[in-house]
Amino acid sequence: MMGCGPGAAARAGYVERSALGDRFDRCAKAWYRDNAPGELFADYTRAKAGLMPCAGGALEQPAKFLEAVELIDEAKASAKAAREARDAAMEDLRRRMGGQG
């Protein structure tokens, strides 16, 4: 399977670089999702609540952690936009059908 979805495979000749210079042979988001330890997501949740994984503020956090947080935020925003678009399309369909369904 190509792309960023679950099970996305490496693609021959494909190279994506992160802002920090990491190289990926498939979508970086898929790599982080499939390879990031569960603790990263717990750290993400705590960071969103203002509790960083390392002492200090945002500038004292590991750059890879901050990049991962940004990727998670982007993925969540993308999923929310897709959900809202789907819901709007369903609502429009219901209106067109006269409230049936």
Secondary structure, 3 states (H helix, E strand, C coil): CCCCCCCCCCCCCCCEECCCCCEECCCHHHHHHHHCCHHHHHHHHHHHCCCCCCCCCHHHCCHHHHHHHHHHHHHHHHHHHHHHHHHHHHHHHHHHCCCCC
